[in-house]
């Protein structure tokens, strides 16, 4: 997912909408899969340094390296 599902960003209408859809899907799957004893995790990492974010021309608070994001995701799931 992405934090853009929670906070609207100008010029990111399609991106934010797609992330909101992922958020909704994951939340409904969390409910629907309880009877099968299946857990569903939603990861919302914020900004991660990638070729895509290198093209951004706006501030990206708390941007993380892929290594930092990966460790935080693994810690959160554990």
Long-range contacts (C-beta under 8 A, 24 or more apart in sequence): 1-26, 1-42, 1-43, 1-44, 2-44, 2-45, 2-46, 3-44, 3-46, 5-44, 6-44, 9-58, 41-76, 41-77, 43-73, 43-76, 43-77, 45-69, 45-72, 45-73
